[in-house]
Amino acid sequence: MKKTFKIFKYTMIFFLSLALILAISTYFYMRLPKFGKAPSGQRLALLAQSPNYKDGKFQNFHYTPDLTEGYSMLGIMFDMLFKNHPRRKPVDSLPSVKTDLLNLSADSNVLVWFGHSSYFMQIEGKRFLVDPVFSGNASPIPGTTKSFKGADIYSVADLPHIDYLLISHDHYDHLDYETIIALKNKVGKVICGLGVGEHFEYWGYSPQNLIEKDWNQKVDLGNGFTLNTVPGRHFSGRGFKRNNTLWTSYLLETPKAKIFIGGDSGYDTHFKEIGNQFGPIDLAILENGQYNVAWQAIHTLPEETVKAAKDLKAKRFFPVHSSKFMLAMHQWDEPLNDVTKINNGEIPMVTPMIGEVVNLNDEQQVFTQWWKGVK
C-alpha cells in the first residue's frame, strides 16, 4: 500500500511539474514579437468609443457562436486528430505562373493571386496588397500549417513598392509577422481595422503610415479612389484573448469599377446591405474554403459564397481562402469543385491559378479549372 502511494505521489509530482513547465514555456513563447501587441493607451480609448465595441470586445451585428449548436471543441479536435480525412492536401505540386510584378506595364489593371486570401492589385497606377502570407506557414508555431507544394513561388522580393497594404484581420493566415517585417520598406500606407495598428506599431511601422478604421467609414485615396470599410461576420485575436481588434471587409471604388475585398466572414444580412448600398459590384472577392458546418457562423459554406455574390449584385466573383493551407477537414479541392457546381455558370467566376494575371478590364476573361487532375 505504501509503495502504491509513493508511485502515485511521484506520478502526480511528475505531471504537475510537466504542466508547470508547459505553462511557463507557453507564457514566454507568447511574448515573442510574432504574437503582436494588444491595443493600449490612446488606441484602446479610441476603439472603446466604437459602437461595435461592447463589454470589452468587438461584436458582430448578430449573435455569432464560435461553434454551431450540437458541436464541441473536444469533439472537433478528436475528429481532426483521429478520424481519416483523405486528400486534405494535394500530393502533386500545384500548377502556378511566375508573373514579373516588378516590370508590369504602368497602365495595366491587374490582379495576381498568391493562394489563400493573399493577392496583389495594380489599378490605374495604384498598387494594393491584401493579407500577404509569404512565410510558408499560417501558424505561430513553425512547420505546423505549411503551405502546399507549388503555392509559395512568390516572396516579398518579387513585389514592387506597395501604395496600400490592406489587412482584413489579425489571424495568422491573414497577418503574417515574417512577411510584414520583410515588407516594412516597401509599403506606403497600411489600412486595417481598429486596434490592428498596434501590431504594426509594435513591429516598427510609423504611426503616421497607419490608417485604422471602424466599419462604415471611408478613406479617400485620391485620384478618384475611395476605400470603404464594411462589416464582416468573424472574430479576431492572436493570443488567448479574442475580439480585441476589429475584423473588416472593404469596398474599393476606383475611377472605373467597384471591387469587394471580403476577408473572412460567415454569411449574414450584411452582404445584401452592402449590395444595396454599393451594387452592382464589378468583382466580389469572397472567402470559400477552410469551412465546416461546425463553424458555419464565421466562415461561409460554398452555397453561401454563391448567395453572398448574388446579395452583393456581383458581375463576377473570385472565390479565395483555399489552395494553400490545410485549416479544415474538407478535401483541398472541394471548395473550388463545389462552388463551381453550385454556381453552375450563373455568375461569371474568376478562378486563376496562383500567379496568373487577372485582367480587371476584361469581364469576359476565361479561366481554366486548373485544380482538375491535381492529386
C-alpha positions in Angstrom: 0.0 0.0 0.0 2.8 2.4 1.0 4.6 1.6 -2.3 1.5 2.3 -4.3 1.0 5.6 -2.6 4.6 6.5 -3.4 4.2 5.7 -7.1 1.0 7.8 -7.1 2.7 10.7 -5.4 5.7 10.7 -7.7 3.5 10.3 -10.7 1.4 13.4 -9.6 4.6 15.4 -9.0 5.8 14.5 -12.5 2.6 15.6 -14.3 2.3 18.7 -12.2 5.9 19.6 -12.9 5.3 18.9 -16.6 2.2 21.1 -16.6 4.1 23.9 -14.8 7.0 23.7 -17.4 4.5 23.8 -20.2 2.7 26.8 -18.8 5.9 28.7 -18.2 7.2 27.8 -21.7 3.9 28.9 -23.3 4.0 32.2 -21.4 7.5 33.1 -22.5 6.9 31.8 -26.1 3.8 34.0 -26.4 5.9 37.0 -25.6 7.7 36.7 -28.9 7.1 39.6 -31.3 5.2 37.5 -33.8 2.2 37.4 -31.4 1.9 41.2 -31.7 0.5 43.5 -29.1 -2.9 44.2 -27.7 -4.3 47.7 -28.1 -3.4 50.0 -25.3 -3.3 53.7 -24.2 -4.8 56.1 -26.7 -5.6 53.4 -29.2 -7.6 51.4 -26.6 -9.5 54.6 -25.6 -10.4 55.2 -29.3 -11.7 51.8 -30.1 -13.7 51.8 -26.9 -15.8 54.6 -28.4 -16.8 52.4 -31.4 -20.5 51.4 -31.5 -19.2 47.9 -32.4 -17.2 47.6 -29.2 -19.1 46.4 -26.2 -18.3 44.6 -22.9 -14.6 44.9 -23.6 -14.5 43.4 -27.1 -15.8 43.9 -30.7 -19.1 42.4 -31.5 -20.8 41.1 -34.7 -24.1 42.7 -35.6 -25.9 39.4 -34.9 -25.3 36.6 -32.5 -22.3 34.6 -33.7 -21.4 31.5 -31.8 -17.9 30.1 -32.0 -19.4 26.7 -32.8 -22.7 25.6 -34.3 -25.2 24.1 -31.8 -24.5 20.5 -31.2 -20.7 20.7 -31.8 -18.0 20.9 -29.2 -14.3 21.8 -29.4 -13.3 18.5 -27.8 -15.3 16.6 -30.5 -13.8 18.6 -33.3 -10.3 18.0 -32.0 -11.0 14.3 -31.8 -12.4 14.3 -35.3 -9.3 16.1 -36.7 -6.8 14.0 -34.9 -8.2 10.5 -35.0 -10.6 10.3 -38.0 -9.4 9.8 -41.5 -10.0 12.8 -43.8 -8.4 12.0 -47.1 -6.9 14.5 -49.6 -6.8 17.4 -47.2 -3.7 18.5 -49.0 -2.5 17.8 -52.6 0.1 15.2 -53.3 1.1 17.0 -56.5 2.7 20.4 -56.7 0.0 23.0 -57.6 0.3 24.5 -61.1 1.3 28.1 -61.0 2.7 31.0 -63.1 5.5 33.4 -62.1 4.4 36.8 -63.3 7.0 39.5 -63.2 5.3 42.0 -60.9 8.4 44.3 -60.8 8.0 45.1 -64.5 4.3 45.3 -65.1 3.2 47.9 -67.6 2.2 51.1 -65.8 -1.2 51.3 -67.5 -2.2 47.6 -66.8 -5.1 47.0 -64.4 -4.4 43.5 -63.0 -4.9 41.2 -60.0 -2.4 38.4 -59.2 -3.4 35.8 -56.5 -0.8 34.2 -54.3 -3.1 31.5 -52.9 -5.4 31.6 -49.8 -6.5 35.2 -49.3 -3.3 37.0 -50.5 -3.3 39.0 -53.7 -1.8 42.0 -55.4 -3.7 44.5 -57.5 -2.5 47.3 -59.7 -5.3 49.7 -60.7 -4.9 53.0 -62.6 -1.3 53.2 -61.3 -2.0 52.4 -57.7 -0.7 49.2 -56.1 -2.6 47.3 -53.4 -1.5 44.2 -51.4 -4.1 42.3 -49.4 -3.4 39.9 -46.5 0.0 38.7 -47.7 1.4 35.5 -46.3 4.8 34.6 -47.8 6.4 32.8 -44.8 5.1 29.4 -45.9 3.3 28.9 -42.6 -0.1 30.0 -41.3 0.5 29.4 -37.6 2.7 30.9 -34.9 4.2 27.5 -34.4 6.8 26.9 -37.2 6.1 24.0 -39.5 2.6 23.2 -38.2 0.5 24.7 -41.0 2.8 24.7 -44.0 1.8 25.9 -47.5 1.1 23.3 -50.2 3.8 22.4 -52.7 3.8 25.0 -55.5 1.8 27.6 -53.5 4.9 29.5 -52.4 6.6 30.6 -55.6 6.4 34.3 -54.6 8.3 36.2 -51.9 8.4 39.8 -50.8 11.4 40.3 -53.1 9.1 39.7 -56.1 6.9 42.7 -55.1 7.2 46.3 -56.3 6.6 49.2 -54.0 3.1 48.9 -52.5 1.0 52.0 -52.1 -1.6 50.5 -49.8 -1.3 47.3 -47.7 -4.9 46.2 -46.7 -5.3 43.9 -43.7 -8.7 42.3 -43.1 -8.0 41.0 -39.6 -5.1 39.8 -37.4 -5.4 36.0 -37.7 -2.1 34.3 -38.7 -3.3 33.2 -42.1 -4.0 36.9 -43.0 -1.5 38.8 -40.9 1.9 37.1 -41.2 4.6 38.5 -39.0 7.6 37.4 -41.1 6.0 38.9 -44.2 5.1 42.2 -42.5 8.6 42.6 -41.3 10.1 42.0 -44.7 7.6 44.4 -46.3 8.4 47.3 -44.0 10.4 49.3 -46.5 8.1 48.6 -49.5 4.8 49.8 -48.1 3.4 53.4 -48.2 0.2 53.2 -46.1 -1.3 50.3 -44.0 -5.1 50.3 -43.8 -6.7 48.0 -41.2 -9.5 47.7 -38.7 -9.4 49.4 -35.3 -6.7 48.1 -33.0 -4.8 46.2 -35.6 -2.4 49.1 -36.0 -1.0 48.2 -32.5 0.7 45.2 -34.0 2.2 47.3 -36.8 3.5 50.0 -34.5 5.0 47.3 -32.2 6.7 45.8 -35.3 8.3 49.1 -36.2 5.9 50.7 -38.6 5.5 54.5 -38.3 2.1 55.5 -36.7 1.8 58.2 -39.5 1.6 55.4 -42.0 -1.2 53.5 -40.2 -4.9 54.1 -41.1 -7.2 52.3 -38.7 -10.9 52.4 -39.4 -14.3 51.3 -37.9 -17.0 49.8 -40.1 -18.8 52.1 -42.5 -16.1 54.6 -42.8 -14.2 56.0 -45.9 -10.6 56.6 -46.8 -10.0 59.0 -49.7 -7.1 57.6 -51.6 -7.0 60.4 -54.2 -7.3 60.4 -58.0 -10.9 59.1 -57.8 -10.2 56.2 -55.5 -12.2 55.6 -52.3 -11.9 52.7 -49.9 -14.9 52.0 -47.8 -14.7 49.8 -44.7 -17.7 47.4 -44.5 -18.8 44.8 -41.9 -17.9 41.1 -41.9 -19.1 38.3 -39.6 -16.0 36.9 -38.0 -13.7 37.3 -35.0 -10.1 38.3 -34.2 -7.1 37.7 -31.9 -3.6 36.4 -31.9 -3.5 35.0 -28.4 -5.9 33.7 -25.9 -8.0 36.9 -25.9 -10.5 37.2 -28.7 -12.0 40.2 -30.4 -9.8 43.0 -29.1 -9.2 44.2 -32.7 -11.7 44.7 -35.5 -12.1 42.4 -38.5 -13.3 44.2 -41.6 -14.1 43.9 -45.3 -13.5 46.6 -47.9 -15.3 48.1 -50.9 -12.8 49.7 -53.2 -14.2 52.3 -55.6 -11.9 53.1 -58.4 -12.5 55.6 -61.2 -14.0 52.8 -63.3 -15.0 49.9 -61.1 -16.1 48.6 -57.7 -14.3 45.7 -56.0 -15.4 44.0 -52.9 -12.5 42.7 -50.8 -14.1 40.2 -48.5 -11.6 39.0 -45.9 -13.2 36.2 -43.7 -16.9 36.2 -42.9 -19.8 33.9 -42.2 -23.0 34.5 -44.1 -25.3 37.2 -42.8 -27.5 40.1 -43.8 -24.5 42.5 -44.3 -23.9 41.1 -47.8 -27.3 42.2 -49.0 -26.9 45.6 -47.3 -23.5 46.2 -48.9 -25.0 45.2 -52.3 -27.9 47.6 -51.9 -25.6 50.4 -50.9 -22.8 49.9 -53.5 -24.1 47.5 -56.1 -23.7 46.4 -58.8 -20.1 45.4 -57.9 -17.7 44.6 -60.7 -15.7 42.0 -58.8 -16.5 40.4 -55.4 -13.6 38.6 -53.8 -15.2 36.2 -51.3 -13.9 33.5 -49.0 -14.6 29.9 -50.0 -12.5 27.4 -48.1 -11.5 26.2 -44.6 -15.2 25.9 -43.8 -17.2 23.4 -41.8 -20.8 23.2 -40.6 -19.3 23.2 -37.1 -18.1 26.8 -37.5 -20.6 28.0 -40.1 -21.3 31.3 -38.4 -17.8 32.6 -39.1 -16.9 31.0 -42.5 -19.2 30.7 -45.5 -20.0 27.3 -47.0 -19.8 27.1 -50.8 -23.6 27.6 -51.3 -23.4 30.7 -49.0 -20.5 32.1 -51.0 -22.6 32.0 -54.2 -25.5 33.5 -52.2 -23.2 36.3 -51.0 -22.1 37.1 -54.5 -25.8 37.4 -55.5 -26.5 39.6 -52.5 -23.6 41.8 -53.5 -25.0 42.1 -57.0 -21.6 41.0 -58.3 -21.0 40.9 -62.0 -18.4 38.3 -61.3 -16.8 36.8 -58.2 -13.5 35.3 -57.2 -13.6 32.5 -54.5 -10.4 32.6 -52.3 -9.3 31.3 -48.9 -8.3 27.9 -50.4 -5.5 26.1 -52.2 -2.6 27.0 -49.9 -3.1 25.8 -46.3 -4.9 22.9 -44.6 -7.1 24.5 -42.0 -10.2 22.4 -42.2 -11.3 18.8 -42.8 -12.6 19.1 -46.3 -10.6 17.8 -49.4 -8.2 20.5 -50.6 -10.0 21.0 -53.9 -13.6 20.6 -52.6 -14.2 24.4 -52.2 -13.4 25.1 -55.9 -15.3 22.0 -57.1 -18.4 22.7 -55.0 -18.6 26.5 -55.6 -18.3 25.8 -59.4 -21.0 23.2 -59.3 -23.4 25.3 -57.2 -22.9 28.5 -59.2 -23.4 26.5 -62.4 -22.3 29.3 -64.6 -24.9 31.7 -63.3 -22.3 34.4 -62.3 -19.0 34.5 -64.1 -16.3 33.2 -61.9 -12.6 34.3 -61.6 -10.5 31.2 -60.9 -6.9 31.9 -61.7 -4.1 29.6 -60.8 -1.5 31.1 -58.4 0.4 33.9 -60.2 -1.9 34.0 -63.2 -2.7 37.5 -64.4 -6.4 38.5 -64.0 -7.2 41.4 -66.3 -9.5 43.7 -64.3 -10.6 45.4 -67.5 -11.8 42.2 -69.2 -15.1 40.9 -67.8 -15.1 38.2 -70.5 -11.7 36.7 -69.4 -11.9 32.9 -69.3 -10.2 30.7 -66.7 -9.4 27.0 -66.7 -10.4 24.7 -63.9 -6.7 24.3 -63.1 -7.3 22.2 -60.0 -8.8 19.3 -62.0 -6.4 16.4 -62.3 -4.2 17.6 -59.4 -4.0 14.7 -57.0 
